[in-house]
Amino acid sequence: MRPRPDRIRVLHVDDERDFAEMTSAFLAQEDERFDVVTATSVERGLALVHDADEVVDCVVSDYDMPGTNGIEFLRTVRDRHPELPFVLFTAKGSEEIASRAISAGVTDYLQKGQGVDRYTVLANRIQNAVHRYESDRELARYRQIVETVDEGVYVLDDDLRFVFVNGAMADLTGRSREELVGTPLSSLVDAGETSEHRESLAVGDERVETVEARLRAPGTDPVHGEFRFSVFPSDDRGYTVGTVRDVTAQREHATALERVRDRMEFALDATDSVIYEVDIATGRQTRHGPFERLYGFPSREVPTTESFYRRAIHPDDRDDIVHARKTFRTTSADRVEYEYRTHPDAGPDRWIRSEAYVHAGPSGAPERLVGLATDITRLKRREQELERRNERLDEFVSVASHDIRNPLNVAVGALELAREECESDRLDTVADAHDRIRALVEDLLRLARDQRRGVDTVPVSVADLAERCWRHLETDGSRLLVETDRVVLADETRTYHLLENLLANAVEHGSSSEERSTERRSRAAPDSPGDRPTTTTTTVTVEGLDDGFVVEDDGPGVDAAERDRVFGHGYSTATDGTGIGLSIVADVAETHGWEVAVRDGADGGARFEVRGVETVE
């Protein structure tokens, strides 16, 4: 049976039953904690000692017993229980028996003698033996724990010298236990950090202190250690008991995170942006970045979504934001963008653009909202200024085109009357000027309209669009070859203007201005066969690229030195060119995010490549 924890269970083995019972009675009188069980033979005693259901705290045995004596019994017990207290209590005492008992590992030796005082001595010996046994077992358990933990464990004396270290501490410092014991703490850490350790110890109570210090290990980089320790007084001295944990990886990780945080804060500050995170269940918000600069007051004053709406957002914009938030679905792919003005009480209006994402929890329900709020006030002001400029430009172009077209129509009519009254080569020059003015007005109007329109992308067939453009051009006998069936994602109207200008440019530069002048004279005087032009045929090819399309002609091409200028406003090598056509091409490409470049064609002509175009399968 197992005794209560406050009991001391004693096994008394003696072949004289009456004596064993008397001893049991005397021991119970000496200490009520004693719970004595008797055995009259070694065999019975061994059975009780080895029985797992029996707990024996101490064995008291006679020496002179039939068959097996007390020392032989002791040796058998020591084979299985090397530390169990064993008191040899015998009437047959001698130095020889005592010496043999000590050699066999006896805990104590006592002669029976006469008088009841011997039982008092026996009780005292049992108490001391059991106390030492329990203390040793407790110490062994603690030692096992200390040696099992991954953290370094140490004990320092008053002079901060090591008096004990575990294996982990030795491994952490790169030294053996023997080297560390007696070594001052200052041999492992910097003097300043040792002083901090000593100052913490000067408190003098049993509080647990924590200090970080760098441990110097032979042949390796310093280890960042976290020391946790406390002072325990012992007699007239104090001992420091502590642990050391290697926090090098955590320190490096924290340093890396701090660098990332610093860079993030710098980027947020430089871009007037605030990162925010919202706990959807509670409405609590955390923010990083120049919040006060954007909203006019500290972030801590509006910790929740409701307080932020009420204090930070213009009253006229709140309903739109609430509606946008309610449209969120519950998957992490959801996002929403919205713009709003800051509250007028916080100072001049600022425009804020917010882009937010919903992050779902393990159940799939929305858990948190993460977003970026950016001050776009300058951008809004530029947009408003650009809007005003565009309106003025529209007004100017409309008025200018109207004011130019009216006198131009008068001039064209007057020219026709002049041709009926007389013949002169100078009238052809006037007609060329009229044509150029008319083309310039049309190009200006088209350019203004395109710059005002947004980009509305749809699937567009390059071949169909090119053939439609060709039908509306004066091709002067040139021919078009379409060698692509590519469908691209583009704004159809803008891309029409791009192709129209590329095709017109190929036709225009594929024949000479003299041919066109001669042709014009031929139309004005059809009865003069000597003035009929000799036509030159230009072939224009439209073909596909992996990421775009090409318009190529077999005309004279573009000089390499001029290729950086051809897309500029006003550039033209033709005497009657407006210099706007290729600039329209560049503008259309830019609004789509495409790239356009001119290179040599296969037959020496000009090859205009449009790249970065999204293809529709």
MIKOL-213618 format. One line per 8 residues: for each residue x, y, z of C-alpha. Coordinates in pm, 1 decimal, padded with zeros to 6 digits. Example, Ala and Ser with C-alpha at 12.3 -4.5 7.8 and 13.67 -1.06 7.14 Angstrom:
<fidos>
01230.0/-00450.0/00780.0; 01367.0/-00106.0/00714.0
</fidos>
This chain:
<fidos>
00000.0/00000.0/00000.0; 00104.6/00360.3/-00056.0; 00122.3/00578.3/00257.2; 00003.3/00934.5/00280.5; 00263.1/01192.9/00165.9; 00314.3/01311.0/00526.0; 00401.3/00959.8/00648.8; 00740.9/00784.6/00672.3
00706.3/00419.7/00583.5; 00965.3/00202.7/00755.7; 01031.3/-00163.6/00678.5; 01169.6/-00342.9/00989.1; 01320.4/-00686.9/00913.0; 01399.1/-00903.5/01220.8; 01354.8/-01274.0/01273.0; 01231.7/-01216.3/01631.3
00866.5/-01121.4/01587.8; 00816.6/-00990.8/01943.4; 01116.8/-00761.1/01916.7; 01003.3/-00634.8/01575.4; 00656.6/-00551.1/01711.1; 00804.0/-00379.3/02017.4; 01034.3/-00170.2/01797.4; 00738.6/-00071.9/01581.8
00548.8/00045.0/01889.4; 00839.9/00251.9/02023.9; 00901.5/00418.6/01686.2; 00532.6/00515.6/01660.2; 00566.3/00681.1/02001.3; 00873.6/00875.4/01893.3; 00719.3/01013.4/01573.1; 00356.9/00980.5/01474.1
00457.1/01004.7/01110.2; 00619.6/00664.4/01125.0; 00424.9/00385.9/00955.2; 00617.1/00065.1/01036.2; 00567.0/-00264.0/00854.3; 00751.3/-00572.5/00982.7; 00898.9/-00879.5/00816.5; 01048.2/-01177.4/00999.0
01261.0/-01299.1/00709.6; 01490.7/-01154.0/00446.8; 01280.7/-01311.9/00174.9; 00968.2/-01135.4/00297.4; 01163.0/-00812.9/00337.5; 01292.2/-00829.6/-00021.2; 00942.0/-00898.4/-00150.6; 00812.7/-00583.9/00017.3
01106.6/-00370.9/-00104.1; 01065.8/-00488.9/-00462.1; 00685.7/-00466.1/-00465.3; 00586.6/-00177.0/-00688.8; 00268.9/-00122.7/-00485.8; 00468.1/-00079.8/-00165.4; 00651.1/00243.9/-00091.5; 00938.4/00200.8/00151.4
01116.6/00512.8/00273.3; 01368.1/00335.2/00496.3; 01477.4/-00022.8/00577.7; 01579.5/-00118.6/00932.9; 01735.8/-00463.9/00946.9; 01887.9/-00699.3/01203.9; 02226.0/-00849.4/01121.5; 02208.5/-01201.7/01259.3
01916.8/-01379.2/01085.8; 01871.4/-01740.4/00963.1; 01994.8/-01809.6/00612.0; 02085.2/-01456.5/00497.0; 02242.0/-01202.0/00727.3; 02177.0/-00828.1/00731.0; 02477.0/-00732.8/00514.3; 02383.0/-00981.8/00243.9
02030.1/-00843.2/00260.9; 02178.5/-00491.5/00224.4; 02376.3/-00589.7/-00086.4; 02064.3/-00740.0/-00246.6; 01865.7/-00421.4/-00177.1; 02146.7/-00203.0/-00317.4; 02133.9/-00391.6/-00647.8; 01786.7/-00249.1/-00712.7
01775.4/00056.7/-00485.3; 02124.8/00206.4/-00452.5; 02008.6/00519.1/-00263.2; 01730.3/00378.3/-00039.1; 01808.8/00450.6/00332.2; 01917.5/00130.1/00511.0; 01991.8/00122.4/00885.8; 02161.4/-00186.3/01031.5
02008.8/-00224.4/01381.3; 02169.6/-00522.6/01546.8; 02260.4/-00664.2/01887.1; 02574.6/-00825.4/01744.4; 02804.1/-00536.9/01685.2; 03169.8/-00526.2/01604.0; 03412.6/-00312.5/01409.3; 03433.9/-00583.0/01144.3
03057.1/-00587.4/01090.3; 03046.9/-00208.9/01085.8; 03326.9/-00196.0/00827.5; 03157.1/-00453.8/00606.6; 02826.0/-00270.3/00634.5; 02984.1/00059.2/00532.2; 03152.3/-00110.2/00235.9; 02816.4/-00254.6/00130.1
02661.2/00095.4/00133.4; 02476.5/00106.6/00462.2; 02321.6/00443.6/00550.8; 02366.6/00408.9/00926.1; 02473.0/00152.4/01187.0; 02329.2/00122.3/01536.9; 02352.2/-00138.6/01812.5; 02034.3/-00239.6/01989.8
02165.5/-00219.3/02345.3; 01950.3/-00173.9/02655.4; 01694.6/00092.0/02742.6; 01428.6/00275.2/02549.4; 01662.0/00562.1/02463.9; 01803.0/00345.1/02185.0; 01464.9/00371.5/02007.7; 01482.6/00749.1/02031.8
01825.0/00736.7/01868.0; 01693.3/00495.7/01603.1; 01398.8/00723.9/01529.8; 01636.2/01017.5/01491.4; 01864.7/00822.8/01260.7; 01567.5/00717.8/01044.8; 01439.3/01078.1/01023.1; 01780.2/01209.8/00919.3
01834.2/00935.5/00664.6; 01494.1/00981.7/00504.6; 01538.0/01361.0/00498.1; 01873.8/01328.3/00321.7; 01728.5/01070.5/00084.8; 01433.7/01294.1/-00010.0; 01660.2/01597.3/-00041.7; 01898.5/01407.5/-00267.9
01609.5/01283.0/-00480.1; 01468.4/01635.9/-00508.4; 01810.5/01769.5/-00600.0; 01852.1/01496.7/-00860.9; 01518.1/01587.5/-01014.5; 01615.7/01954.0/-01030.3; 01954.4/01866.3/-01174.3; 01786.9/01654.9/-01442.3
01557.5/01944.3/-01528.9; 01851.4/02187.1/-01540.1; 02046.8/01956.8/-01768.1; 01746.1/01893.7/-01991.8; 01645.4/02253.3/-02069.0; 01781.6/02417.7/-02383.5; 01865.8/02741.8/-02204.8; 02191.0/02800.6/-02023.1
02158.0/02780.5/-01644.3; 02419.1/02929.0/-01410.8; 02488.3/03022.7/-01048.1; 02713.9/03316.8/-00952.9; 02867.3/03400.6/-00616.8; 02894.8/03748.6/-00465.0; 03194.3/03825.5/-00686.8; 02996.6/03731.7/-00998.7
03203.0/03419.7/-01053.9; 03043.0/03103.8/-01185.0; 02997.0/02829.5/-00925.2; 02769.2/02614.9/-01143.2; 02676.2/02592.3/-01512.9; 02473.1/02335.8/-01703.0; 02568.4/02176.1/-02032.5; 02366.1/02422.3/-02238.6
02554.0/02713.0/-02080.5; 02883.9/02551.0/-02169.1; 02770.0/02495.6/-02527.2; 02645.7/02853.7/-02555.3; 02978.7/03001.5/-02445.2; 03199.0/02754.9/-02630.0; 03376.6/02654.4/-02308.2; 03372.4/02344.2/-02089.3
03207.7/02339.5/-01748.2; 03546.6/02306.6/-01583.3; 03665.6/02621.2/-01761.5; 03360.2/02821.0/-01662.4; 03343.3/02733.3/-01291.0; 03544.5/02996.2/-01105.9; 03552.0/03225.8/-01410.6; 03415.4/03580.4/-01364.8
03111.2/03685.1/-01563.7; 03315.8/03970.7/-01711.0; 03518.4/03716.3/-01910.0; 03205.9/03640.0/-02114.7; 03030.9/03976.2/-02148.8; 03140.6/04337.9/-02193.6; 03234.5/04533.3/-01882.4; 02943.2/04774.6/-01924.0
02695.3/04490.4/-01943.9; 02854.0/04327.9/-01637.7; 02800.5/04654.7/-01450.0; 02436.2/04650.8/-01554.2; 02415.9/04295.3/-01421.9; 02576.1/04404.2/-01092.6; 02345.0/04706.2/-01058.3; 02045.2/04478.2/-01103.7
02180.9/04248.7/-00833.0; 02224.9/04543.1/-00593.5; 01846.2/04556.6/-00551.4; 01894.2/04276.6/-00300.2; 01551.4/04114.0/-00321.5; 01432.1/03808.0/-00509.7; 01285.3/03990.8/-00806.2; 01356.9/03839.4/-01145.2
01564.0/04080.2/-01353.8; 01622.9/04065.4/-01729.3; 01931.6/04199.1/-01906.8; 02049.4/04153.6/-02264.8; 02421.1/04119.0/-02326.6; 02656.8/03990.6/-02590.8; 02833.7/03667.4/-02501.4; 03185.7/03626.6/-02632.1
03242.5/03273.8/-02758.6; 03591.6/03164.4/-02873.4; 03625.6/03149.1/-03252.2; 03268.3/03258.8/-03326.6; 03071.5/03579.3/-03359.8; 02925.4/03718.6/-03036.6; 02596.0/03565.3/-02927.2; 02314.8/03791.1/-02810.7
02202.0/03647.8/-02478.9; 01897.5/03730.5/-02269.2; 01990.7/03691.3/-01898.9; 01708.8/03630.8/-01651.5; 01828.7/03604.9/-01290.8; 01750.1/03655.7/-00923.8; 01946.4/03673.0/-00598.3; 01899.7/03401.4/-00335.9
02065.8/03457.4/00003.2; 02247.7/03163.5/00158.6; 02398.2/03193.7/00506.8; 02621.0/03502.5/00491.9; 02651.3/03505.6/00113.6; 02421.9/03568.3/-00179.1; 02403.6/03362.5/-00493.2; 02267.2/03465.0/-00828.3
02070.6/03198.2/-01009.8; 01985.9/03269.3/-01372.0; 01927.3/03149.2/-01723.0; 02063.5/03262.9/-02059.2; 01868.5/03231.3/-02381.8; 02028.3/03277.1/-02723.8; 01825.8/03557.2/-02883.6; 02064.8/03624.8/-03171.7
01814.6/03516.3/-03437.8; 01534.5/03714.1/-03271.6; 01758.2/04020.9/-03243.6; 01859.4/03997.2/-03609.9; 01496.4/03945.6/-03708.2; 01389.8/04243.1/-03497.6; 01664.8/04455.7/-03652.9; 01555.9/04351.5/-04001.6
01193.3/04431.5/-03915.7; 01300.5/04768.7/-03780.3; 01483.9/04845.4/-04103.1; 01176.6/04745.0/-04303.2; 00959.0/04959.2/-04076.5; 01194.5/05256.9/-04117.2; 01189.2/05218.6/-04495.2; 00812.7/05180.6/-04494.1
00770.7/05490.9/-04278.3; 01006.3/05682.6/-04507.5; 00815.1/05568.1/-04816.6; 00481.3/05652.0/-04655.6; 00607.8/05991.1/-04548.0; 00755.6/06066.6/-04889.3; 00434.9/05966.1/-05069.1; 00191.0/06121.0/-04818.6
00037.7/05778.8/-04755.1; -00103.7/05596.4/-04453.6; -00137.8/05218.9/-04419.7; -00432.9/05117.0/-04205.2; -00574.6/04790.3/-04074.2; -00927.6/04750.9/-03940.2; -01054.4/04473.6/-03713.8; -01396.9/04424.2/-03868.2
-01547.2/04275.1/-03550.5; -01446.8/04562.7/-03321.5; -01387.3/04847.7/-03564.7; -01046.5/04913.8/-03404.2; -00786.3/05060.1/-03639.8; -00406.1/05059.2/-03644.8; -00220.4/05297.5/-03872.8; 00132.1/05373.8/-03995.1
00247.2/05686.3/-04172.5; 00194.9/06064.3/-04154.2; -00168.6/06048.1/-04039.0; -00168.4/06386.0/-03866.8; -00029.8/06559.6/-04175.2; -00308.5/06415.8/-04389.6; -00601.9/06459.2/-04153.4; -00500.1/06744.7/-03923.0
-00503.9/06562.6/-03585.9; -00327.0/06264.4/-03417.9; -00430.0/05910.5/-03507.8; -00491.9/05819.7/-03141.4; -00790.4/06056.4/-03131.6; -00989.8/05835.1/-03372.1; -00918.0/05472.2/-03270.9; -01230.6/05322.7/-03433.7
-01394.3/05329.9/-03775.5; -01695.6/05524.0/-03650.1; -01485.0/05793.5/-03485.4; -01268.3/05815.3/-03798.5; -01572.8/05862.3/-04024.7; -01715.0/06126.9/-03794.0; -01394.6/06325.0/-03741.4; -01183.1/06275.4/-04054.9
-01415.3/06253.6/-04357.3; -01609.7/06534.4/-04520.4; -01980.8/06496.9/-04432.0; -02080.7/06508.0/-04800.1; -01857.3/06207.4/-04880.0; -01941.5/05971.5/-04592.8; -02241.6/05800.4/-04749.3; -02042.1/05706.1/-05060.2
-01769.4/05545.2/-04848.5; -02015.0/05355.4/-04629.5; -02186.6/05225.2/-04942.5; -01852.0/05119.5/-05093.9; -01757.7/04932.3/-04776.1; -02090.5/04749.3/-04769.1; -02036.9/04617.3/-05121.8; -01739.6/04409.2/-05009.0
-01778.9/04037.2/-05044.4; -01612.0/03793.4/-04805.9; -01312.8/03665.7/-05003.3; -00960.7/03797.8/-04971.6; -00956.9/03891.1/-05340.5; -01209.7/04170.7/-05286.8; -01087.9/04528.1/-05313.0; -01243.0/04868.2/-05348.1
-01114.7/05214.4/-05432.2; -01279.4/05539.1/-05337.6; -01189.6/05905.2/-05306.6; -01303.7/06152.1/-05044.0; -01225.3/06488.2/-04893.2; -01105.3/06545.6/-04538.5; -01329.0/06710.2/-04281.5; -01341.1/07091.7/-04320.1
-01292.3/07139.6/-03942.5; -00940.4/06996.5/-03977.5; -00825.1/07272.3/-04213.1; -00821.1/07314.7/-04591.1; -00978.8/07029.4/-04785.4; -00746.3/06749.1/-04884.8; -00835.6/06479.7/-05132.9; -00761.5/06122.4/-05021.3
-00764.2/05809.8/-05237.4; -00814.9/05486.4/-05042.0; -00758.4/05136.4/-05176.3; -00866.1/04859.7/-04939.3; -00871.5/04479.7/-04934.3; -01078.8/04238.2/-04725.9; -00894.8/03948.4/-04562.5; -01106.8/03651.4/-04461.2
-01052.8/03441.2/-04150.4; -01032.2/03058.9/-04131.9; -01410.9/03033.0/-04156.7; -01420.8/03243.1/-04472.6; -01594.2/03534.0/-04300.1; -01437.1/03880.9/-04334.0; -01191.4/03933.9/-04051.7; -00987.4/04243.5/-04123.4
-00956.2/04523.9/-04373.4; -00615.1/04640.8/-04494.7; -00578.9/04954.4/-04699.5; -00362.9/05242.5/-04821.5; -00480.7/05603.3/-04800.0; -00285.4/05851.4/-05015.8; -00304.6/06229.1/-05030.2; -00391.9/06312.3/-05393.3
-00467.5/06681.1/-05336.1; -00192.7/06797.7/-05574.3; -00308.3/06546.9/-05834.7; -00668.7/06667.1/-05801.0; -00558.1/07027.4/-05840.3; -00358.0/06937.4/-06150.4; -00658.9/06749.9/-06288.4; -00880.4/07051.4/-06225.8
-00626.2/07282.5/-06386.1; -00594.2/07047.3/-06680.9; -00971.6/07037.7/-06712.6; -00979.7/07414.7/-06725.9; -00700.5/07420.4/-06983.6; -00876.3/07159.1/-07195.8; -01194.2/07361.1/-07186.2; -01002.7/07668.8/-07298.8
-00829.4/07459.0/-07565.9; -01162.9/07324.7/-07689.3; -01298.2/07674.3/-07704.0; -00990.7/07801.4/-07885.4; -00984.9/07515.3/-08138.3; -01356.3/07550.6/-08206.5; -01335.6/07925.0/-08253.8; -01012.1/07904.7/-08447.9
-01137.8/07632.8/-08681.8; -01459.9/07824.2/-08740.5; -01274.7/08149.4/-08800.8; -01028.7/07976.4/-09037.0; -01279.9/07764.5/-09227.0; -01503.3/08056.3/-09322.3; -01232.5/08265.7/-09490.1; -01078.4/07947.8/-09630.2
-01403.3/07859.1/-09802.6; -01413.3/08213.0/-09943.4; -01055.2/08178.1/-10063.5; -01124.3/07839.8/-10229.3; -01426.3/07986.1/-10410.4; -01227.8/08285.1/-10523.9; -00953.8/08052.5/-10651.0; -01201.9/07859.0/-10864.1
-01328.9/08186.7/-11015.8; -00971.3/08293.2/-11080.5; -00899.5/07965.4/-11265.8; -01193.2/08037.2/-11495.3; -01059.8/08382.9/-11578.7; -00690.0/08303.9/-11626.0; -00417.5/08036.3/-11615.3; -00118.0/08068.6/-11387.5
00119.0/07828.0/-11208.7; 00085.0/08048.4/-10904.3; -00276.8/07940.9/-10867.4; -00149.9/07585.8/-10802.1; 00063.9/07718.6/-10518.8; -00243.4/07887.7/-10372.9; -00440.1/07560.7/-10403.1; -00159.4/07373.0/-10222.6
-00173.5/07628.7/-09943.1; -00550.3/07587.1/-09914.7; -00514.1/07208.9/-09894.7; -00253.2/07237.3/-09624.4; -00464.3/07480.1/-09420.6; -00764.9/07247.8/-09445.1; -00557.0/06941.9/-09342.3; -00402.0/07135.7/-09054.4
-00744.5/07238.9/-08919.6; -00874.5/06879.9/-08941.1; -00565.7/06742.5/-08765.9; -00588.9/07001.2/-08488.9; -00956.3/06922.5/-08428.7; -00888.2/06548.3/-08424.4; -00593.1/06589.0/-08187.1; -00800.0/06802.3/-07949.1
-01091.9/06556.2/-07952.6; -00863.4/06255.6/-07888.4; -00691.3/06424.2/-07595.3; -01027.2/06495.4/-07434.1; -01161.5/06141.1/-07466.7; -01090.6/05858.3/-07225.3; -00958.4/05522.2/-07340.6; -01237.7/05269.7/-07393.6
-01075.9/04939.4/-07487.6; -01258.0/04669.4/-07684.0; -01143.0/04382.2/-07907.7; -01038.1/04534.2/-08241.8; -00938.8/04353.2/-08563.5; -00621.6/04516.6/-08699.6; -00697.4/04392.3/-09052.4; -01055.3/04525.7/-09059.7
-00950.2/04860.5/-08917.0; -00660.9/04898.4/-09162.9; -00881.0/04820.4/-09465.0; -01145.1/05066.3/-09344.4; -00882.8/05338.9/-09309.3; -00746.9/05260.6/-09656.1; -01087.7/05304.9/-09816.8; -01106.6/05661.9/-09685.7
-00756.9/05768.1/-09799.7; -00639.6/05918.0/-10129.3; -00397.3/05637.1/-10205.0; -00260.4/05772.3/-10538.8; -00253.0/05422.2/-10687.0; -00065.9/05269.4/-10389.7; -00170.1/04924.9/-10269.5; -00233.4/04775.8/-09926.1
-00126.2/04426.1/-09815.2; -00276.8/04302.1/-09485.6; -00090.7/03997.5/-09355.8; -00232.5/03958.1/-09004.6; -00551.8/03837.4/-08842.1; -00453.4/03972.2/-08500.6; -00725.4/04103.2/-08268.6; -00604.1/04350.8/-08008.3
-00754.6/04515.7/-07700.5; -00768.6/04886.1/-07788.8; -00977.4/05201.1/-07814.5; -01124.5/05157.1/-08165.1; -01157.3/05527.3/-08251.9; -00808.0/05618.7/-08133.7; -00652.7/05314.2/-08302.4; -00833.8/05407.7/-08625.2
-00662.6/05748.4/-08611.8; -00325.8/05582.2/-08541.7; -00354.4/05348.2/-08841.4; -00499.5/05620.2/-09060.2; -00201.3/05846.4/-08998.7; 00054.6/05567.0/-09043.9; -00104.3/05461.4/-09374.0; -00138.4/05823.3/-09492.1
00225.3/05885.9/-09402.7; 00332.9/05582.9/-09607.9; 00131.7/05696.9/-09910.8; 00241.7/06060.1/-09877.6; 00610.8/05980.2/-09861.1; 00588.1/05706.6/-10123.7; 00523.5/05958.4/-10402.4; 00681.6/06296.7/-10473.5
00518.3/06633.7/-10420.1; 00578.2/06705.1/-10788.7; 00348.9/06415.3/-10881.8; 00073.9/06559.2/-10663.4; 00116.6/06906.1/-10806.6; 00107.3/06769.4/-11160.7; -00200.2/06565.4/-11075.7; -00368.2/06875.6/-10936.7
-00295.0/07065.9/-11260.1; -00430.0/06771.4/-11457.1; -00756.8/06782.7/-11266.6; -00777.7/07160.4/-11319.2; -00695.6/07134.9/-11697.5; -00799.5/06790.3/-11826.2; -00751.2/06891.0/-12188.4; -00369.8/06921.4/-12142.8
-00242.5/06567.8/-12194.6; 00117.9/06679.5/-12157.6; 00048.1/06768.7/-11798.4; -00083.1/06421.8/-11697.2; 00124.7/06268.2/-11413.8; 00330.9/05957.1/-11425.3; 00224.3/05754.0/-11116.1; 00457.2/05566.9/-10884.3
00303.5/05272.9/-10695.8; 00381.4/05234.5/-10321.3; 00311.4/04906.0/-10139.6; 00206.1/04937.6/-09774.4; 00207.6/04622.3/-09560.9; 00030.7/04567.0/-09229.0; 00148.8/04261.4/-09035.8; 00139.7/04127.4/-08681.7
00398.6/04103.0/-08403.7; 00397.1/03890.1/-08090.2; 00301.7/04196.7/-07888.5; 00165.7/04436.9/-08150.7; 00158.0/04516.6/-08520.9; 00362.7/04681.5/-08801.0; 00294.5/04927.2/-09081.1; 00574.6/04907.3/-09342.5
00619.1/05069.5/-09684.5; 00871.1/05035.9/-09968.0; 00923.7/05410.8/-10005.7; 01236.4/05614.8/-09935.3; 01239.2/05540.3/-09557.4; 01348.3/05766.7/-09269.3; 01706.8/05875.1/-09209.1; 01849.3/05729.4/-08888.3
01941.8/06079.7/-08769.6; 01579.4/06191.7/-08797.4; 01406.2/05899.7/-08622.1; 01404.5/06060.7/-08277.5; 01222.3/06365.0/-08420.2; 00956.8/06215.9/-08644.8; 00694.9/06188.7/-08367.9; 00733.9/06550.2/-08256.8
00467.4/06813.1/-08321.9; 00530.7/07004.8/-08645.0; 00787.2/06764.7/-08790.5; 00741.5/06687.4/-09162.4; 00967.5/06634.0/-09461.6; 00686.8/06693.3/-09711.2; 00644.7/07047.7/-09840.6; 00268.2/07026.6/-09790.5
00268.3/06817.2/-09468.2; 00110.8/06945.4/-09144.6; 00363.0/06779.8/-08911.6; 00083.5/06657.2/-08683.3; 00002.4/06309.1/-08819.2; 00285.5/06115.2/-08653.8; 00248.1/06314.4/-08330.8; -00111.9/06185.0/-08322.4
00031.0/05832.5/-08361.8; 00263.2/05890.4/-08064.5; -00018.1/06034.2/-07850.3; -00251.6/05741.8/-07922.5; 00025.2/05491.4/-07839.6; 00106.4/05672.4/-07515.8; -00256.1/05681.9/-07397.1; -00272.5/05303.7/-07444.5
00063.2/05239.9/-07277.4; 00211.4/05117.4/-07605.9; 00550.3/05190.7/-07760.0; 00595.4/05304.8/-08120.6; 00926.0/05320.5/-08306.4; 01045.2/05361.0/-08666.3; 01306.6/05134.0/-08823.9; 01429.4/05035.9/-09169.9
01188.9/04824.8/-09372.4; 01286.9/04509.1/-09556.2; 01290.9/04694.1/-09891.8; 01450.7/05011.1/-09759.8; 01127.2/05186.9/-09668.9; 00995.1/05292.9/-09329.2; 00881.6/05031.0/-09076.6; 00666.1/05159.4/-08788.9
00640.4/04903.7/-08503.6; 00370.8/04934.9/-08236.0; 00451.4/04714.4/-07933.7; 00315.9/04643.9/-07586.4; -00030.7/04575.7/-07728.4; -00253.2/04326.1/-07548.2; -00373.5/04053.1/-07782.7; -00716.8/03891.9/-07763.4
-00708.8/03518.4/-07829.0
</fidos>
